[in-house]
Amino acid sequence: MNTPLITIGAIVALASLYVLFPVIVHTFLRYRHKKVVECPETKGLAEVDIDAQLACFSSAFGKPLLRVKSCSIWPKRWGCQQDCLKE
């Protein structure tokens, strides 16, 4: 009785690994470097560092959740809406 359940569980786990692992790795590699974006508040260029770990783990469940870790315009504009990530 336990052997078929273990086999099915192992197949599901391996299938999830082969599907989710490439998505997670691709997302991490995409967001690990700083990006230059246009700040919607100042209309100037800003260099932002995106939280790549949060983005890659949230991408396993759908669209990646993007949060700014640091920005070249901070601390003057600390707590901004982070609308620059919508680009």
PDB file of N, CA, C and O in Angstrom:
ATOM      1  N   MET A   1       0.814  -1.195   0.000  1.00  0.00           N
ATOM      2  CA  MET A   1       0.000   0.000   0.000  1.00  0.00           C
ATOM      3  C   MET A   1       0.857   1.258   0.000  1.00  0.00           C
ATOM      4  O   MET A   1       0.533   2.220  -0.696  1.00  0.00           O
ATOM      5  N   ASN A   2       1.936   1.271   0.762  1.00  0.00           N
ATOM      6  CA  ASN A   2       2.782   2.450   0.858  1.00  0.00           C
ATOM      7  C   ASN A   2       3.653   2.655  -0.381  1.00  0.00           C
ATOM      8  O   ASN A   2       3.969   3.792  -0.731  1.00  0.00           O
ATOM      9  N   THR A   3       4.037   1.583  -1.039  1.00  0.00           N
ATOM     10  CA  THR A   3       4.936   1.688  -2.181  1.00  0.00           C
ATOM     11  C   THR A   3       4.337   2.505  -3.330  1.00  0.00           C
ATOM     12  O   THR A   3       5.046   3.351  -3.873  1.00  0.00           O
ATOM     13  N   PRO A   4       3.089   2.307  -3.731  1.00  0.00           N
ATOM     14  CA  PRO A   4       2.545   3.148  -4.807  1.00  0.00           C
ATOM     15  C   PRO A   4       2.447   4.626  -4.410  1.00  0.00           C
ATOM     16  O   PRO A   4       2.678   5.507  -5.238  1.00  0.00           O
ATOM     17  N   LEU A   5       2.112   4.893  -3.162  1.00  0.00           N
ATOM     18  CA  LEU A   5       2.027   6.280  -2.715  1.00  0.00           C
ATOM     19  C   LEU A   5       3.400   6.946  -2.701  1.00  0.00           C
ATOM     20  O   LEU A   5       3.531   8.115  -3.063  1.00  0.00           O
ATOM     21  N   ILE A   6       4.400   6.216  -2.291  1.00  0.00           N
ATOM     22  CA  ILE A   6       5.765   6.760  -2.289  1.00  0.00           C
ATOM     23  C   ILE A   6       6.227   7.008  -3.717  1.00  0.00           C
ATOM     24  O   ILE A   6       6.854   8.029  -3.999  1.00  0.00           O
ATOM     25  N   THR A   7       5.925   6.086  -4.614  1.00  0.00           N
ATOM     26  CA  THR A   7       6.310   6.241  -6.019  1.00  0.00           C
ATOM     27  C   THR A   7       5.610   7.443  -6.656  1.00  0.00           C
ATOM     28  O   THR A   7       6.241   8.221  -7.372  1.00  0.00           O
ATOM     29  N   ILE A   8       4.330   7.595  -6.400  1.00  0.00           N
ATOM     30  CA  ILE A   8       3.589   8.737  -6.938  1.00  0.00           C
ATOM     31  C   ILE A   8       4.120  10.044  -6.352  1.00  0.00           C
ATOM     32  O   ILE A   8       4.274  11.035  -7.067  1.00  0.00           O
ATOM     33  N   GLY A   9       4.396  10.041  -5.058  1.00  0.00           N
ATOM     34  CA  GLY A   9       4.958  11.227  -4.412  1.00  0.00           C
ATOM     35  C   GLY A   9       6.314  11.592  -4.990  1.00  0.00           C
ATOM     36  O   GLY A   9       6.604  12.769  -5.203  1.00  0.00           O
ATOM     37  N   ALA A  10       7.150  10.587  -5.246  1.00  0.00           N
ATOM     38  CA  ALA A  10       8.468  10.847  -5.825  1.00  0.00           C
ATOM     39  C   ALA A  10       8.340  11.399  -7.247  1.00  0.00           C
ATOM     40  O   ALA A  10       9.091  12.295  -7.633  1.00  0.00           O
ATOM     41  N   ILE A  11       7.406  10.877  -8.017  1.00  0.00           N
ATOM     42  CA  ILE A  11       7.200  11.371  -9.384  1.00  0.00           C
ATOM     43  C   ILE A  11       6.730  12.818  -9.360  1.00  0.00           C
ATOM     44  O   ILE A  11       7.212  13.639 -10.141  1.00  0.00           O
ATOM     45  N   VAL A  12       5.807  13.137  -8.482  1.00  0.00           N
ATOM     46  CA  VAL A  12       5.307  14.513  -8.370  1.00  0.00           C
ATOM     47  C   VAL A  12       6.424  15.447  -7.914  1.00  0.00           C
ATOM     48  O   VAL A  12       6.548  16.559  -8.426  1.00  0.00           O
ATOM     49  N   ALA A  13       7.232  15.006  -6.962  1.00  0.00           N
ATOM     50  CA  ALA A  13       8.339  15.836  -6.474  1.00  0.00           C
ATOM     51  C   ALA A  13       9.358  16.086  -7.579  1.00  0.00           C
ATOM     52  O   ALA A  13       9.807  17.219  -7.751  1.00  0.00           O
ATOM     53  N   LEU A  14       9.728  15.066  -8.323  1.00  0.00           N
ATOM     54  CA  LEU A  14      10.688  15.239  -9.416  1.00  0.00           C
ATOM     55  C   LEU A  14      10.127  16.109 -10.531  1.00  0.00           C
ATOM     56  O   LEU A  14      10.845  16.933 -11.096  1.00  0.00           O
ATOM     57  N   ALA A  15       8.862  15.933 -10.848  1.00  0.00           N
ATOM     58  CA  ALA A  15       8.249  16.767 -11.886  1.00  0.00           C
ATOM     59  C   ALA A  15       8.231  18.227 -11.449  1.00  0.00           C
ATOM     60  O   ALA A  15       8.510  19.116 -12.253  1.00  0.00           O
ATOM     61  N   SER A  16       7.908  18.481 -10.190  1.00  0.00           N
ATOM     62  CA  SER A  16       7.925  19.850  -9.673  1.00  0.00           C
ATOM     63  C   SER A  16       9.326  20.433  -9.723  1.00  0.00           C
ATOM     64  O   SER A  16       9.514  21.600 -10.065  1.00  0.00           O
ATOM     65  N   LEU A  17      10.298  19.616  -9.381  1.00  0.00           N
ATOM     66  CA  LEU A  17      11.686  20.077  -9.405  1.00  0.00           C
ATOM     67  C   LEU A  17      12.112  20.459 -10.821  1.00  0.00           C
ATOM     68  O   LEU A  17      12.756  21.490 -11.011  1.00  0.00           O
ATOM     69  N   TYR A  18      11.763  19.648 -11.811  1.00  0.00           N
ATOM     70  CA  TYR A  18      12.155  19.930 -13.186  1.00  0.00           C
ATOM     71  C   TYR A  18      11.419  21.127 -13.776  1.00  0.00           C
ATOM     72  O   TYR A  18      11.909  21.749 -14.719  1.00  0.00           O
ATOM     73  N   VAL A  19      10.259  21.454 -13.238  1.00  0.00           N
ATOM     74  CA  VAL A  19       9.513  22.606 -13.731  1.00  0.00           C
ATOM     75  C   VAL A  19       9.885  23.863 -12.959  1.00  0.00           C
ATOM     76  O   VAL A  19      10.143  24.902 -13.565  1.00  0.00           O
ATOM     77  N   LEU A  20       9.916  23.789 -11.643  1.00  0.00           N
ATOM     78  CA  LEU A  20      10.121  24.973 -10.807  1.00  0.00           C
ATOM     79  C   LEU A  20      11.573  25.427 -10.750  1.00  0.00           C
ATOM     80  O   LEU A  20      11.836  26.630 -10.753  1.00  0.00           O
ATOM     81  N   PHE A  21      12.510  24.509 -10.700  1.00  0.00           N
ATOM     82  CA  PHE A  21      13.923  24.883 -10.550  1.00  0.00           C
ATOM     83  C   PHE A  21      14.411  25.792 -11.675  1.00  0.00           C
ATOM     84  O   PHE A  21      15.052  26.802 -11.382  1.00  0.00           O
ATOM     85  N   PRO A  22      14.141  25.487 -12.948  1.00  0.00           N
ATOM     86  CA  PRO A  22      14.592  26.406 -14.009  1.00  0.00           C
ATOM     87  C   PRO A  22      13.943  27.785 -13.926  1.00  0.00           C
ATOM     88  O   PRO A  22      14.588  28.792 -14.220  1.00  0.00           O
ATOM     89  N   VAL A  23      12.681  27.837 -13.531  1.00  0.00           N
ATOM     90  CA  VAL A  23      11.997  29.123 -13.400  1.00  0.00           C
ATOM     91  C   VAL A  23      12.639  29.951 -12.289  1.00  0.00           C
ATOM     92  O   VAL A  23      12.882  31.146 -12.454  1.00  0.00           O
ATOM     93  N   ILE A  24      12.911  29.307 -11.167  1.00  0.00           N
ATOM     94  CA  ILE A  24      13.515  29.999 -10.025  1.00  0.00           C
ATOM     95  C   ILE A  24      14.913  30.497 -10.373  1.00  0.00           C
ATOM     96  O   ILE A  24      15.257  31.639 -10.070  1.00  0.00           O
ATOM     97  N   VAL A  25      15.705  29.666 -10.996  1.00  0.00           N
ATOM     98  CA  VAL A  25      17.075  30.054 -11.358  1.00  0.00           C
ATOM     99  C   VAL A  25      17.068  31.186 -12.381  1.00  0.00           C
ATOM    100  O   VAL A  25      17.841  32.136 -12.256  1.00  0.00           O
ATOM    101  N   HIS A  26      16.203  31.096 -13.389  1.00  0.00           N
ATOM    102  CA  HIS A  26      16.126  32.142 -14.407  1.00  0.00           C
ATOM    103  C   HIS A  26      15.743  33.485 -13.789  1.00  0.00           C
ATOM    104  O   HIS A  26      16.325  34.515 -14.129  1.00  0.00           O
ATOM    105  N   THR A  27      14.773  33.476 -12.890  1.00  0.00           N
ATOM    106  CA  THR A  27      14.343  34.714 -12.238  1.00  0.00           C
ATOM    107  C   THR A  27      15.448  35.290 -11.378  1.00  0.00           C
ATOM    108  O   THR A  27      15.664  36.502 -11.379  1.00  0.00           O
ATOM    109  N   PHE A  28      16.155  34.440 -10.641  1.00  0.00           N
ATOM    110  CA  PHE A  28      17.258  34.932  -9.813  1.00  0.00           C
ATOM    111  C   PHE A  28      18.346  35.559 -10.668  1.00  0.00           C
ATOM    112  O   PHE A  28      18.848  36.634 -10.338  1.00  0.00           O
ATOM    113  N   LEU A  29      18.716  34.908 -11.752  1.00  0.00           N
ATOM    114  CA  LEU A  29      19.759  35.450 -12.625  1.00  0.00           C
ATOM    115  C   LEU A  29      19.319  36.750 -13.290  1.00  0.00           C
ATOM    116  O   LEU A  29      20.149  37.613 -13.576  1.00  0.00           O
ATOM    117  N   ARG A  30      18.041  36.893 -13.533  1.00  0.00           N
ATOM    118  CA  ARG A  30      17.528  38.106 -14.178  1.00  0.00           C
ATOM    119  C   ARG A  30      17.582  39.313 -13.248  1.00  0.00           C
ATOM    120  O   ARG A  30      17.873  40.419 -13.703  1.00  0.00           O
ATOM    121  N   TYR A  31      17.312  39.130 -11.972  1.00  0.00           N
ATOM    122  CA  TYR A  31      17.189  40.253 -11.050  1.00  0.00           C
ATOM    123  C   TYR A  31      18.353  40.400 -10.072  1.00  0.00           C
ATOM    124  O   TYR A  31      18.261  41.219  -9.158  1.00  0.00           O
ATOM    125  N   ARG A  32      19.424  39.658 -10.219  1.00  0.00           N
ATOM    126  CA  ARG A  32      20.505  39.731  -9.238  1.00  0.00           C
ATOM    127  C   ARG A  32      21.394  40.961  -9.394  1.00  0.00           C
ATOM    128  O   ARG A  32      22.072  41.347  -8.441  1.00  0.00           O
ATOM    129  N   HIS A  33      21.409  41.581 -10.562  1.00  0.00           N
ATOM    130  CA  HIS A  33      22.242  42.766 -10.782  1.00  0.00           C
ATOM    131  C   HIS A  33      21.422  44.037 -10.649  1.00  0.00           C
ATOM    132  O   HIS A  33      20.197  44.016 -10.766  1.00  0.00           O
ATOM    133  N   LYS A  34      22.112  45.145 -10.404  1.00  0.00           N
ATOM    134  CA  LYS A  34      21.437  46.432 -10.313  1.00  0.00           C
ATOM    135  C   LYS A  34      20.916  46.832 -11.690  1.00  0.00           C
ATOM    136  O   LYS A  34      21.525  46.527 -12.715  1.00  0.00           O
ATOM    137  N   LYS A  35      19.784  47.518 -11.690  1.00  0.00           N
ATOM    138  CA  LYS A  35      19.160  47.970 -12.929  1.00  0.00           C
ATOM    139  C   LYS A  35      19.071  49.490 -12.926  1.00  0.00           C
ATOM    140  O   LYS A  35      18.882  50.109 -11.879  1.00  0.00           O
ATOM    141  N   VAL A  36      19.207  50.081 -14.097  1.00  0.00           N
ATOM    142  CA  VAL A  36      19.014  51.525 -14.249  1.00  0.00           C
ATOM    143  C   VAL A  36      17.615  51.738 -14.809  1.00  0.00           C
ATOM    144  O   VAL A  36      17.282  51.254 -15.890  1.00  0.00           O
ATOM    145  N   VAL A  37      16.798  52.475 -14.049  1.00  0.00           N
ATOM    146  CA  VAL A  37      15.409  52.717 -14.435  1.00  0.00           C
ATOM    147  C   VAL A  37      15.115  54.207 -14.322  1.00  0.00           C
ATOM    148  O   VAL A  37      15.868  54.962 -13.706  1.00  0.00           O
ATOM    149  N   GLU A  38      14.009  54.610 -14.929  1.00  0.00           N
ATOM    150  CA  GLU A  38      13.568  55.995 -14.811  1.00  0.00           C
ATOM    151  C   GLU A  38      12.647  56.103 -13.603  1.00  0.00           C
ATOM    152  O   GLU A  38      11.666  55.368 -13.487  1.00  0.00           O
ATOM    153  N   CYS A  39      12.970  57.015 -12.719  1.00  0.00           N
ATOM    154  CA  CYS A  39      12.154  57.239 -11.532  1.00  0.00           C
ATOM    155  C   CYS A  39      10.896  57.996 -11.946  1.00  0.00           C
ATOM    156  O   CYS A  39      11.006  59.071 -12.535  1.00  0.00           O
ATOM    157  N   PRO A  40       9.708  57.475 -11.660  1.00  0.00           N
ATOM    158  CA  PRO A  40       8.491  58.163 -12.059  1.00  0.00           C
ATOM    159  C   PRO A  40       8.239  59.452 -11.276  1.00  0.00           C
ATOM    160  O   PRO A  40       7.492  60.315 -11.736  1.00  0.00           O
ATOM    161  N   GLU A  41       8.848  59.589 -10.107  1.00  0.00           N
ATOM    162  CA  GLU A  41       8.642  60.799  -9.310  1.00  0.00           C
ATOM    163  C   GLU A  41       9.540  61.941  -9.760  1.00  0.00           C
ATOM    164  O   GLU A  41       9.082  63.076  -9.895  1.00  0.00           O
ATOM    165  N   THR A  42      10.828  61.646  -9.996  1.00  0.00           N
ATOM    166  CA  THR A  42      11.780  62.697 -10.356  1.00  0.00           C
ATOM    167  C   THR A  42      12.024  62.790 -11.856  1.00  0.00           C
ATOM    168  O   THR A  42      12.612  63.761 -12.331  1.00  0.00           O
ATOM    169  N   LYS A  43      11.577  61.787 -12.601  1.00  0.00           N
ATOM    170  CA  LYS A  43      11.797  61.686 -14.052  1.00  0.00           C
ATOM    171  C   LYS A  43      13.282  61.587 -14.404  1.00  0.00           C
ATOM    172  O   LYS A  43      13.668  61.810 -15.551  1.00  0.00           O
ATOM    173  N   GLY A  44      14.098  61.256 -13.429  1.00  0.00           N
ATOM    174  CA  GLY A  44      15.522  61.063 -13.664  1.00  0.00           C
ATOM    175  C   GLY A  44      15.870  59.587 -13.604  1.00  0.00           C
ATOM    176  O   GLY A  44      15.027  58.751 -13.278  1.00  0.00           O
ATOM    177  N   LEU A  45      17.111  59.277 -13.921  1.00  0.00           N
ATOM    178  CA  LEU A  45      17.560  57.895 -13.870  1.00  0.00           C
ATOM    179  C   LEU A  45      17.974  57.543 -12.450  1.00  0.00           C
ATOM    180  O   LEU A  45      18.540  58.362 -11.726  1.00  0.00           O
ATOM    181  N   ALA A  46      17.682  56.317 -12.074  1.00  0.00           N
ATOM    182  CA  ALA A  46      18.044  55.816 -10.756  1.00  0.00           C
ATOM    183  C   ALA A  46      18.553  54.388 -10.902  1.00  0.00           C
ATOM    184  O   ALA A  46      18.088  53.633 -11.756  1.00  0.00           O
ATOM    185  N   GLU A  47      19.500  54.034 -10.070  1.00  0.00           N
ATOM    186  CA  GLU A  47      20.031  52.679 -10.061  1.00  0.00           C
ATOM    187  C   GLU A  47      19.395  51.941  -8.887  1.00  0.00           C
ATOM    188  O   GLU A  47      19.574  52.328  -7.733  1.00  0.00           O
ATOM    189  N   VAL A  48      18.656  50.883  -9.186  1.00  0.00           N
ATOM    190  CA  VAL A  48      17.964  50.140  -8.138  1.00  0.00           C
ATOM    191  C   VAL A  48      18.517  48.728  -8.033  1.00  0.00           C
ATOM    192  O   VAL A  48      18.937  48.122  -9.018  1.00  0.00           O
ATOM    193  N   ASP A  49      18.504  48.232  -6.819  1.00  0.00           N
ATOM    194  CA  ASP A  49      18.901  46.858  -6.533  1.00  0.00           C
ATOM    195  C   ASP A  49      17.634  46.128  -6.095  1.00  0.00           C
ATOM    196  O   ASP A  49      17.032  46.473  -5.078  1.00  0.00           O
ATOM    197  N   ILE A  50      17.236  45.126  -6.862  1.00  0.00           N
ATOM    198  CA  ILE A  50      15.991  44.391  -6.609  1.00  0.00           C
ATOM    199  C   ILE A  50      16.302  43.189  -5.730  1.00  0.00           C
ATOM    200  O   ILE A  50      17.347  42.555  -5.873  1.00  0.00           O
ATOM    201  N   ASP A  51      15.386  42.882  -4.822  1.00  0.00           N
ATOM    202  CA  ASP A  51      15.529  41.724  -3.938  1.00  0.00           C
ATOM    203  C   ASP A  51      15.335  40.458  -4.775  1.00  0.00           C
ATOM    204  O   ASP A  51      14.207  40.022  -5.006  1.00  0.00           O
ATOM    205  N   ALA A  52      16.448  39.874  -5.226  1.00  0.00           N
ATOM    206  CA  ALA A  52      16.410  38.728  -6.143  1.00  0.00           C
ATOM    207  C   ALA A  52      15.898  37.470  -5.462  1.00  0.00           C
ATOM    208  O   ALA A  52      15.238  36.653  -6.104  1.00  0.00           O
ATOM    209  N   GLN A  53      16.185  37.295  -4.183  1.00  0.00           N
ATOM    210  CA  GLN A  53      15.712  36.099  -3.488  1.00  0.00           C
ATOM    211  C   GLN A  53      14.192  36.084  -3.388  1.00  0.00           C
ATOM    212  O   GLN A  53      13.560  35.057  -3.635  1.00  0.00           O
ATOM    213  N   LEU A  54      13.614  37.206  -3.030  1.00  0.00           N
ATOM    214  CA  LEU A  54      12.156  37.298  -2.956  1.00  0.00           C
ATOM    215  C   LEU A  54      11.543  37.083  -4.332  1.00  0.00           C
ATOM    216  O   LEU A  54      10.528  36.399  -4.460  1.00  0.00           O
ATOM    217  N   ALA A  55      12.147  37.656  -5.353  1.00  0.00           N
ATOM    218  CA  ALA A  55      11.625  37.522  -6.712  1.00  0.00           C
ATOM    219  C   ALA A  55      11.669  36.068  -7.179  1.00  0.00           C
ATOM    220  O   ALA A  55      10.703  35.577  -7.763  1.00  0.00           O
ATOM    221  N   CYS A  56      12.774  35.381  -6.928  1.00  0.00           N
ATOM    222  CA  CYS A  56      12.886  34.015  -7.447  1.00  0.00           C
ATOM    223  C   CYS A  56      11.966  33.051  -6.705  1.00  0.00           C
ATOM    224  O   CYS A  56      11.374  32.173  -7.333  1.00  0.00           O
ATOM    225  N   PHE A  57      11.832  33.188  -5.407  1.00  0.00           N
ATOM    226  CA  PHE A  57      10.957  32.263  -4.686  1.00  0.00           C
ATOM    227  C   PHE A  57       9.485  32.550  -4.934  1.00  0.00           C
ATOM    228  O   PHE A  57       8.672  31.626  -4.933  1.00  0.00           O
ATOM    229  N   SER A  58       9.127  33.807  -5.146  1.00  0.00           N
ATOM    230  CA  SER A  58       7.736  34.113  -5.448  1.00  0.00           C
ATOM    231  C   SER A  58       7.385  33.732  -6.887  1.00  0.00           C
ATOM    232  O   SER A  58       6.212  33.524  -7.197  1.00  0.00           O
ATOM    233  N   SER A  59       8.382  33.638  -7.769  1.00  0.00           N
ATOM    234  CA  SER A  59       8.109  33.245  -9.152  1.00  0.00           C
ATOM    235  C   SER A  59       7.688  31.780  -9.256  1.00  0.00           C
ATOM    236  O   SER A  59       7.123  31.370 -10.270  1.00  0.00           O
ATOM    237  N   ALA A  60       7.955  30.998  -8.227  1.00  0.00           N
ATOM    238  CA  ALA A  60       7.538  29.601  -8.229  1.00  0.00           C
ATOM    239  C   ALA A  60       6.019  29.488  -8.135  1.00  0.00           C
ATOM    240  O   ALA A  60       5.450  28.460  -8.502  1.00  0.00           O
ATOM    241  N   PHE A  61       5.363  30.535  -7.648  1.00  0.00           N
ATOM    242  CA  PHE A  61       3.918  30.500  -7.446  1.00  0.00           C
ATOM    243  C   PHE A  61       3.170  31.452  -8.373  1.00  0.00           C
ATOM    244  O   PHE A  61       1.973  31.676  -8.191  1.00  0.00           O
ATOM    245  N   GLY A  62       3.850  32.008  -9.350  1.00  0.00           N
ATOM    246  CA  GLY A  62       3.214  32.916 -10.301  1.00  0.00           C
ATOM    247  C   GLY A  62       4.158  34.036 -10.682  1.00  0.00           C
ATOM    248  O   GLY A  62       5.360  33.825 -10.842  1.00  0.00           O
ATOM    249  N   LYS A  63       3.610  35.222 -10.827  1.00  0.00           N
ATOM    250  CA  LYS A  63       4.388  36.388 -11.211  1.00  0.00           C
ATOM    251  C   LYS A  63       5.338  36.764 -10.067  1.00  0.00           C
ATOM    252  O   LYS A  63       4.923  36.786  -8.908  1.00  0.00           O
ATOM    253  N   PRO A  64       6.611  37.061 -10.379  1.00  0.00           N
ATOM    254  CA  PRO A  64       7.550  37.396  -9.308  1.00  0.00           C
ATOM    255  C   PRO A  64       7.176  38.679  -8.580  1.00  0.00           C
ATOM    256  O   PRO A  64       6.741  39.654  -9.193  1.00  0.00           O
ATOM    257  N   LEU A  65       7.352  38.662  -7.275  1.00  0.00           N
ATOM    258  CA  LEU A  65       7.094  39.822  -6.439  1.00  0.00           C
ATOM    259  C   LEU A  65       8.381  40.643  -6.385  1.00  0.00           C
ATOM    260  O   LEU A  65       9.399  40.166  -5.884  1.00  0.00           O
ATOM    261  N   LEU A  66       8.342  41.869  -6.895  1.00  0.00           N
ATOM    262  CA  LEU A  66       9.535  42.710  -6.988  1.00  0.00           C
ATOM    263  C   LEU A  66       9.518  43.771  -5.892  1.00  0.00           C
ATOM    264  O   LEU A  66       8.531  44.488  -5.726  1.00  0.00           O
ATOM    265  N   ARG A  67      10.607  43.864  -5.155  1.00  0.00           N
ATOM    266  CA  ARG A  67      10.795  44.877  -4.133  1.00  0.00           C
ATOM    267  C   ARG A  67      12.188  45.467  -4.299  1.00  0.00           C
ATOM    268  O   ARG A  67      13.140  44.756  -4.619  1.00  0.00           O
ATOM    269  N   VAL A  68      12.300  46.763  -4.080  1.00  0.00           N
ATOM    270  CA  VAL A  68      13.595  47.438  -4.177  1.00  0.00           C
ATOM    271  C   VAL A  68      14.338  47.257  -2.860  1.00  0.00           C
ATOM    272  O   VAL A  68      13.813  47.562  -1.789  1.00  0.00           O
ATOM    273  N   LYS A  69      15.572  46.753  -2.956  1.00  0.00           N
ATOM    274  CA  LYS A  69      16.421  46.637  -1.768  1.00  0.00           C
ATOM    275  C   LYS A  69      17.143  47.945  -1.502  1.00  0.00           C
ATOM    276  O   LYS A  69      17.248  48.389  -0.359  1.00  0.00           O
ATOM    277  N   SER A  70      17.637  48.554  -2.563  1.00  0.00           N
ATOM    278  CA  SER A  70      18.324  49.839  -2.430  1.00  0.00           C
ATOM    279  C   SER A  70      18.146  50.630  -3.720  1.00  0.00           C
ATOM    280  O   SER A  70      17.934  50.068  -4.794  1.00  0.00           O
ATOM    281  N   CYS A  71      18.238  51.952  -3.580  1.00  0.00           N
ATOM    282  CA  CYS A  71      18.053  52.839  -4.715  1.00  0.00           C
ATOM    283  C   CYS A  71      19.046  53.986  -4.584  1.00  0.00           C
ATOM    284  O   CYS A  71      19.357  54.426  -3.477  1.00  0.00           O
ATOM    285  N   SER A  72      19.538  54.465  -5.720  1.00  0.00           N
ATOM    286  CA  SER A  72      20.516  55.554  -5.687  1.00  0.00           C
ATOM    287  C   SER A  72      19.885  56.874  -5.252  1.00  0.00           C
ATOM    288  O   SER A  72      20.607  57.784  -4.845  1.00  0.00           O
ATOM    289  N   ILE A  73      18.578  57.002  -5.326  1.00  0.00           N
ATOM    290  CA  ILE A  73      17.897  58.234  -4.919  1.00  0.00           C
ATOM    291  C   ILE A  73      17.593  58.227  -3.417  1.00  0.00           C
ATOM    292  O   ILE A  73      17.395  59.286  -2.822  1.00  0.00           O
ATOM    293  N   TRP A  74      17.557  57.062  -2.814  1.00  0.00           N
ATOM    294  CA  TRP A  74      17.360  56.992  -1.371  1.00  0.00           C
ATOM    295  C   TRP A  74      18.586  57.579  -0.697  1.00  0.00           C
ATOM    296  O   TRP A  74      19.642  57.490  -1.325  1.00  0.00           O
ATOM    297  N   PRO A  75      18.596  58.136   0.430  1.00  0.00           N
ATOM    298  CA  PRO A  75      17.568  58.237   1.455  1.00  0.00           C
ATOM    299  C   PRO A  75      16.637  59.438   1.277  1.00  0.00           C
ATOM    300  O   PRO A  75      15.688  59.588   2.045  1.00  0.00           O
ATOM    301  N   LYS A  76      16.885  60.295   0.283  1.00  0.00           N
ATOM    302  CA  LYS A  76      16.005  61.459   0.101  1.00  0.00           C
ATOM    303  C   LYS A  76      14.564  61.040  -0.160  1.00  0.00           C
ATOM    304  O   LYS A  76      13.636  61.688   0.324  1.00  0.00           O
ATOM    305  N   ARG A  77      14.371  59.985  -0.905  1.00  0.00           N
ATOM    306  CA  ARG A  77      13.018  59.546  -1.274  1.00  0.00           C
ATOM    307  C   ARG A  77      12.707  58.180  -0.668  1.00  0.00           C
ATOM    308  O   ARG A  77      12.051  57.356  -1.305  1.00  0.00           O
ATOM    309  N   TRP A  78      13.163  57.937   0.530  1.00  0.00           N
ATOM    310  CA  TRP A  78      12.930  56.656   1.200  1.00  0.00           C
ATOM    311  C   TRP A  78      11.427  56.424   1.363  1.00  0.00           C
ATOM    312  O   TRP A  78      10.693  57.345   1.721  1.00  0.00           O
ATOM    313  N   GLY A  79      10.975  55.222   1.108  1.00  0.00           N
ATOM    314  CA  GLY A  79       9.561  54.900   1.263  1.00  0.00           C
ATOM    315  C   GLY A  79       8.730  55.282   0.059  1.00  0.00           C
ATOM    316  O   GLY A  79       7.519  55.466   0.186  1.00  0.00           O
ATOM    317  N   CYS A  80       9.340  55.407  -1.103  1.00  0.00           N
ATOM    318  CA  CYS A  80       8.583  55.759  -2.306  1.00  0.00           C
ATOM    319  C   CYS A  80       7.672  54.578  -2.705  1.00  0.00           C
ATOM    320  O   CYS A  80       7.747  53.493  -2.127  1.00  0.00           O
ATOM    321  N   GLN A  81       6.839  54.817  -3.677  1.00  0.00           N
ATOM    322  CA  GLN A  81       5.860  53.802  -4.112  1.00  0.00           C
ATOM    323  C   GLN A  81       6.482  52.670  -4.926  1.00  0.00           C
ATOM    324  O   GLN A  81       5.816  51.668  -5.184  1.00  0.00           O
ATOM    325  N   GLN A  82       7.721  52.805  -5.330  1.00  0.00           N
ATOM    326  CA  GLN A  82       8.440  51.802  -6.124  1.00  0.00           C
ATOM    327  C   GLN A  82       7.728  51.525  -7.448  1.00  0.00           C
ATOM    328  O   GLN A  82       7.692  50.389  -7.921  1.00  0.00           O
ATOM    329  N   ASP A  83       7.167  52.570  -8.030  1.00  0.00           N
ATOM    330  CA  ASP A  83       6.504  52.422  -9.328  1.00  0.00           C
ATOM    331  C   ASP A  83       7.497  52.194 -10.453  1.00  0.00           C
ATOM    332  O   ASP A  83       7.104  51.800 -11.551  1.00  0.00           O
ATOM    333  N   CYS A  84       8.766  52.431 -10.203  1.00  0.00           N
ATOM    334  CA  CYS A  84       9.783  52.214 -11.235  1.00  0.00           C
ATOM    335  C   CYS A  84       9.889  50.747 -11.627  1.00  0.00           C
ATOM    336  O   CYS A  84      10.406  50.434 -12.699  1.00  0.00           O
ATOM    337  N   LEU A  85       9.408  49.843 -10.778  1.00  0.00           N
ATOM    338  CA  LEU A  85       9.505  48.415 -11.062  1.00  0.00           C
ATOM    339  C   LEU A  85       8.419  47.931 -12.007  1.00  0.00           C
ATOM    340  O   LEU A  85       8.450  46.781 -12.444  1.00  0.00           O
ATOM    341  N   LYS A  86       7.467  48.783 -12.327  1.00  0.00           N
ATOM    342  CA  LYS A  86       6.394  48.389 -13.242  1.00  0.00           C
ATOM    343  C   LYS A  86       6.858  48.372 -14.686  1.00  0.00           C
ATOM    344  O   LYS A  86       6.135  47.893 -15.559  1.00  0.00           O
ATOM    345  N   GLU A  87       8.056  48.888 -14.956  1.00  0.00           N
ATOM    346  CA  GLU A  87       8.575  48.918 -16.323  1.00  0.00           C
ATOM    347  C   GLU A  87       8.907  47.536 -16.809  1.00  0.00           C
ATOM    348  O   GLU A  87       9.358  47.373 -17.943  1.00  0.00           O
TER     349      GLU A  87
END
